[in-house]
């Protein structure tokens, strides 16, 4: 800038600093200018082996706020934008024409230097990534097969690593964790098979029955809060179970129940009925209607039988006497395609380890 008494010398540095400009939409701008601005990340998927790469937007950088993901599009311009830095050297002599043209000019010449030039900028565009698909290459199957020939060393990531590296916002990642029933143990995240999910559900029902925890009272009564730790202590009273870790039990509880804000959990009838129905079909495939309904109800607490209805359910369909899954990914379908899974794991009887509450339940029938 110049006025009637000042001239500004403009120079361009030979060494240009790398610079990328981002045109922030109002939603992001107001977020980072708020009283408690969150951390905003620019993320891109880590490289995968050639046989696991895809053509999805996972290969591109995204900008993530805690609740939204934006794809970054590069926009070119025919104009050049300079990043300048001001400086003033009072010892710089003023040219004669400066004194002539501006007789009131002070000795000394202001200088600005362009340290970077930009001919493009990044534009964030709202984006909804397929978060579940982005997670799968980084999850270990559970139960883990004896051989994992499909393991290329990019699996077994912790949840903190996934939150930092998967190109999606944290809310979407946590939602995908819940829908896939992903659990973390020993620094690695695991994707349970539908068979192990059903076995875990059976274990929860057996223990809840023995502890007189009424998960799903008959209407009009509402479910009452129960303690997760009490449930875990009862399930593992005889010690750890290799086939059902405590973290898996916790993950299943967080799917079938809602936190009450005081440390307790309240059974969610509608969500539990749908998720268990999905697990049954994911494990068995298309089933005869009667067989599906029987197995569906067997893995739900008493009081939920009336909610097990195929009619009106958008996640399954009935055709020719058979019932099958429709729509998006499910825990079972995802587990079947996860790296390292070579064959379906057959369902085994629930391990009771001579528990008193199993004997107690049998005596009540």
ROSELO-174315 format. One line per field, with one value per residue (C-alpha): x, y, z; residue in one letter. Coordinates in Angstrom, 3 decimals. Example, Ala and Ser with C-alpha at 12.3 -4.5 7.8 and 13.67 -1.06 7.14 Angstrom:
2
east = [12.300:13.670]
north = [-4.500:-1.060]
up = [7.800:7.140]
rest = [a:s]
***
This chain:
365
east = [0.000:1.278:0.112:1.324:4.338:5.354:6.584:6.668:9.299:7.965:10.314:9.855:11.938:13.885:13.051:9.280:7.653:5.121:1.598:-1.925:-5.001:-8.341:-11.574:-13.532:-17.334:-19.295:-20.084:-16.403:-15.436:-18.024:-16.922:-13.244:-14.124:-16.395:-15.521:-14.467:-13.129:-12.579:-9.580:-10.034:-8.092:-6.968:-6.746:-6.188:-6.145:-2.765:-1.619:-2.953:-1.476:-2.364:-4.857:-6.803:-6.892:-10.117:-11.180:-13.229:-12.675:-10.587:-7.598:-8.214:-7.631:-10.596:-11.134:-12.844:-14.602:-15.936:-19.287:-18.726:-16.437:-15.531:-13.830:-11.103:-11.398:-8.553:-9.681:-7.287:-7.204:-5.655:-4.643:-1.658:-2.072:1.047:1.791:3.848:5.831:6.510:9.869:11.380:15.021:15.671:19.136:17.763:18.454:15.461:15.847:16.060:12.759:11.097:12.274:11.203:7.821:7.182:9.006:7.591:8.806:10.808:14.240:13.782:11.893:9.241:9.578:7.281:8.529:6.463:7.532:4.950:2.783:-0.461:-2.419:-4.971:-6.831:-8.699:-12.479:-14.139:-17.308:-19.707:-18.947:-20.475:-17.863:-18.659:-17.080:-17.750:-15.891:-13.007:-12.707:-12.682:-9.062:-7.837:-9.857:-8.920:-11.630:-12.907:-12.625:-9.204:-8.605:-5.601:-3.995:-4.268:-2.813:-4.721:-2.940:-0.563:0.569:-1.912:-4.435:-4.814:-4.990:-6.041:-9.103:-6.959:-5.010:-8.255:-9.670:-6.489:-6.069:-9.419:-10.708:-14.011:-15.150:-15.116:-18.902:-19.154:-16.333:-17.954:-21.274:-19.593:-17.937:-21.379:-23.124:-20.347:-20.003:-16.257:-14.395:-10.831:-8.578:-4.787:-4.356:-6.170:-9.708:-11.695:-14.709:-16.837:-18.555:-22.352:-21.949:-19.920:-22.350:-25.238:-23.281:-22.460:-26.120:-27.053:-24.509:-25.947:-29.497:-28.483:-26.667:-29.405:-31.954:-29.852:-29.294:-33.035:-32.343:-35.522:-34.149:-37.429:-40.538:-43.859:-45.607:-46.716:-43.780:-40.540:-37.055:-35.132:-31.408:-28.911:-25.215:-22.741:-20.067:-22.448:-23.270:-19.579:-18.716:-21.386:-20.441:-16.773:-17.171:-15.142:-12.424:-11.873:-13.415:-11.165:-14.038:-15.989:-13.772:-15.243:-14.713:-17.007:-19.723:-19.434:-19.675:-22.836:-24.420:-23.731:-25.598:-28.671:-28.939:-28.637:-26.694:-28.923:-26.370:-25.734:-23.607:-26.541:-27.849:-31.450:-32.424:-33.497:-36.211:-36.480:-32.742:-31.968:-34.695:-33.373:-29.697:-30.267:-32.424:-29.618:-27.058:-29.227:-29.639:-25.992:-24.965:-27.477:-28.241:-31.730:-33.894:-37.296:-39.617:-40.538:-36.899:-35.834:-38.540:-37.687:-33.957:-34.605:-36.753:-34.352:-31.661:-33.867:-35.154:-38.684:-41.031:-39.615:-41.500:-44.241:-41.684:-40.212:-42.175:-40.968:-43.739:-42.652:-38.963:-36.880:-33.728:-35.177:-37.540:-39.673:-39.851:-41.054:-41.194:-37.630:-36.388:-33.154:-31.249:-31.587:-29.876:-26.550:-23.671:-24.229:-21.754:-22.034:-21.744:-18.755:-17.054:-17.469:-15.462:-12.895:-9.205:-8.044:-11.472:-11.232:-14.393:-17.476:-16.991:-19.510:-21.663:-20.703:-22.702:-22.431:-19.574:-21.092:-18.118:-20.475:-21.935:-24.499:-26.769:-27.045:-28.135:-30.487:-32.094:-32.689:-34.418:-36.848:-38.196]
north = [0.000:3.546:7.085:10.572:10.341:6.667:4.240:0.460:-1.718:-5.128:-8.076:-11.796:-14.256:-16.747:-19.462:-19.875:-21.421:-24.232:-23.039:-24.366:-22.211:-23.626:-21.773:-22.518:-22.683:-20.762:-23.928:-24.708:-21.051:-20.499:-23.729:-22.792:-19.247:-20.445:-20.087:-23.742:-24.596:-28.319:-29.805:-30.053:-32.745:-33.298:-37.066:-39.636:-43.411:-45.052:-47.074:-50.608:-53.580:-53.558:-56.408:-54.486:-51.054:-49.544:-46.657:-45.017:-41.574:-43.276:-42.516:-38.758:-36.266:-35.118:-32.446:-33.710:-31.872:-33.934:-34.435:-33.865:-34.946:-32.751:-33.923:-31.514:-30.427:-28.526:-25.381:-23.708:-19.995:-17.957:-15.330:-15.564:-14.968:-13.880:-14.343:-11.309:-10.373:-6.680:-5.249:-1.796:-0.876:2.704:2.584:1.997:5.119:6.692:7.112:10.652:10.329:9.464:12.693:14.539:12.946:12.935:15.877:15.066:11.459:10.310:8.741:4.954:2.702:0.126:-3.251:-6.246:-9.606:-12.369:-15.580:-17.828:-17.786:-19.710:-20.526:-22.912:-23.500:-26.322:-26.250:-28.452:-30.179:-32.120:-35.828:-38.994:-41.768:-45.468:-45.663:-49.359:-50.273:-48.016:-49.834:-53.420:-53.628:-52.606:-55.042:-58.548:-61.226:-62.815:-65.682:-65.402:-68.274:-70.576:-69.209:-65.653:-65.882:-62.731:-60.703:-58.215:-56.550:-53.678:-55.186:-55.201:-51.440:-49.732:-47.517:-44.436:-45.241:-45.707:-42.392:-40.616:-42.256:-43.328:-40.512:-39.959:-37.879:-39.359:-39.578:-41.676:-43.965:-44.516:-45.239:-47.802:-49.402:-49.841:-51.163:-53.688:-54.462:-53.858:-54.305:-53.535:-55.713:-55.791:-52.805:-54.342:-53.954:-57.075:-57.764:-60.546:-63.132:-63.475:-66.869:-65.431:-62.504:-64.929:-66.983:-63.816:-62.810:-66.220:-65.795:-62.385:-63.779:-66.744:-64.514:-61.875:-64.603:-66.026:-62.562:-61.796:-58.900:-58.409:-57.017:-56.789:-56.678:-57.142:-53.885:-51.522:-51.923:-50.219:-51.773:-50.834:-49.933:-52.720:-52.604:-53.736:-54.513:-56.730:-58.596:-59.039:-60.190:-62.880:-64.071:-64.373:-65.543:-68.665:-66.713:-65.408:-67.171:-67.524:-67.615:-64.637:-61.787:-59.194:-56.450:-58.323:-58.578:-54.838:-54.136:-56.238:-54.538:-51.127:-52.262:-53.711:-51.112:-47.365:-45.662:-43.935:-41.239:-42.628:-45.645:-47.972:-49.500:-49.759:-52.482:-51.058:-53.416:-52.250:-52.061:-55.358:-57.159:-55.848:-56.487:-60.044:-60.750:-59.462:-61.650:-64.762:-64.197:-63.211:-66.494:-68.820:-67.076:-67.429:-69.379:-70.996:-68.537:-70.764:-71.686:-68.051:-66.898:-69.684:-68.918:-65.171:-65.470:-67.897:-65.185:-62.492:-62.060:-62.974:-60.130:-59.475:-62.247:-59.903:-57.621:-60.364:-59.567:-59.856:-57.658:-54.029:-54.809:-52.955:-55.004:-58.396:-59.719:-62.796:-64.571:-68.066:-69.161:-67.963:-64.947:-63.128:-59.925:-56.850:-53.479:-52.346:-54.083:-56.119:-57.467:-60.974:-59.980:-57.810:-60.517:-63.011:-60.744:-59.539:-60.246:-63.536:-65.191:-68.332:-70.197:-69.809:-70.632:-73.206:-72.284:-74.107:-74.644:-71.833:-72.482:-72.664:-73.948:-75.515:-72.156:-72.123:-69.745:-72.175:-74.921:-72.462:-71.584:-75.250:-75.837:-72.998:-74.619]
up = [0.000:-0.709:-0.015:-0.919:1.402:1.202:-1.381:-0.811:-2.411:-3.571:-3.961:-4.585:-2.623:-4.712:-2.175:-2.062:1.001:0.329:1.075:0.573:1.131:2.290:1.658:4.826:4.625:7.231:9.217:9.820:10.288:13.003:14.657:14.939:16.009:18.828:22.521:22.708:19.264:18.620:16.893:13.132:11.270:7.695:7.205:4.500:4.617:5.145:2.106:1.777:-0.085:-3.830:-3.493:-0.822:-2.442:-3.693:-5.888:-3.128:-1.647:1.027:-1.206:-0.965:1.839:3.888:6.511:9.670:12.459:15.389:13.624:9.889:7.055:4.064:0.892:-0.215:-3.852:-5.509:-7.331:-9.771:-10.610:-13.431:-10.857:-8.557:-4.844:-2.958:0.712:1.679:4.743:5.553:6.496:6.826:6.585:7.714:6.145:2.673:0.597:-1.100:-4.848:-6.205:-8.004:-4.687:-3.150:-6.239:-6.466:-2.722:-1.166:2.304:2.298:5.302:4.914:4.811:2.439:3.435:1.754:1.336:0.130:-1.422:0.303:-1.380:-4.497:-4.844:-7.989:-6.417:-3.182:-1.451:-1.180:1.499:0.267:2.567:2.268:3.724:3.652:3.897:7.326:7.882:4.670:5.686:9.020:7.764:6.509:9.967:12.087:13.159:12.847:16.028:16.705:15.074:12.611:13.187:10.003:8.747:5.250:4.343:7.014:5.399:8.608:8.418:10.830:14.562:15.001:18.220:18.370:18.962:15.780:13.848:15.106:14.020:10.603:9.140:6.858:8.647:11.606:15.107:15.426:12.249:13.395:16.800:15.070:12.798:15.838:17.402:14.279:13.623:17.361:17.177:20.460:21.512:23.619:24.066:21.763:18.773:17.443:16.567:14.366:15.902:13.750:13.930:15.620:18.499:18.808:19.252:21.782:23.719:23.656:25.053:27.840:28.719:28.820:30.999:33.471:33.563:34.294:37.120:38.604:38.313:35.941:33.911:30.666:28.775:30.981:29.278:28.291:29.718:32.113:31.074:31.295:34.431:34.573:35.239:36.029:33.388:35.968:37.934:34.737:33.883:37.424:37.241:33.746:34.651:38.246:37.426:35.631:32.100:29.129:26.095:23.639:25.047:26.354:28.661:26.085:23.678:26.320:26.904:23.171:22.840:25.865:24.341:21.209:22.903:25.679:26.256:29.013:31.570:32.396:35.871:35.018:34.400:31.185:29.976:27.508:24.124:22.890:19.303:18.598:20.307:18.356:15.029:15.749:16.962:13.918:11.685:13.460:12.999:9.246:8.837:10.456:8.800:5.506:4.026:6.461:6.521:8.227:11.159:11.849:11.682:14.090:16.532:16.558:16.657:19.768:21.463:21.509:23.028:26.594:27.560:26.775:23.294:21.483:20.347:18.675:16.479:13.342:9.758:8.418:8.432:9.066:6.478:7.105:6.069:3.436:2.975:-0.365:-1.194:2.418:3.104:5.045:4.125:4.789:2.623:2.608:4.012:5.772:8.915:11.449:10.044:6.396:7.229:9.263:6.432:4.150:6.644:5.972:7.438:7.550:5.447:6.450:8.575:12.227:13.357:16.334:19.509:22.672:25.199:27.620:31.085:33.087:35.689:36.657:39.420:37.546:34.593:36.962:38.627:35.321:34.465:37.799:37.077:33.883]
rest = [x:x:x:x:x:x:x:x:x:x:x:x:x:x:x:x:x:x:x:x:x:x:x:x:x:x:x:x:x:x:x:x:x:x:x:x:x:x:x:x:x:x:x:x:x:x:x:x:x:x:x:x:x:x:x:x:x:x:x:x:x:x:x:x:x:x:x:x:x:x:x:x:x:x:x:x:x:x:x:x:x:x:x:x:x:x:x:x:x:x:x:x:x:x:x:x:x:x:x:x:x:x:x:x:x:x:x:x:x:x:x:x:x:x:x:x:x:x:x:x:x:x:x:x:x:x:x:x:x:x:x:x:x:x:x:x:x:x:x:x:x:x:x:x:x:x:x:x:x:x:x:x:x:x:x:x:x:x:x:x:x:x:x:x:x:x:x:x:x:x:x:x:x:x:x:x:x:x:x:x:x:x:x:x:x:x:x:x:x:x:x:x:x:x:x:x:x:x:x:x:x:x:x:x:x:x:x:x:x:x:x:x:x:x:x:x:x:x:x:x:x:x:x:x:x:x:x:x:x:x:x:x:x:x:x:x:x:x:x:x:x:x:x:x:x:x:x:x:x:x:x:x:x:x:x:x:x:x:x:x:x:x:x:x:x:x:x:x:x:x:x:x:x:x:x:x:x:x:x:x:x:x:x:x:x:x:x:x:x:x:x:x:x:x:x:x:x:x:x:x:x:x:x:x:x:x:x:x:x:x:x:x:x:x:x:x:x:x:x:x:x:x:x:x:x:x:x:x:x:x:x:x:x:x:x:x:x:x:x:x:x:x:x:x:x:x:x:x:x:x:x:x:x:x:x:x:x:x:x:x:x:x:x:x:x]
***
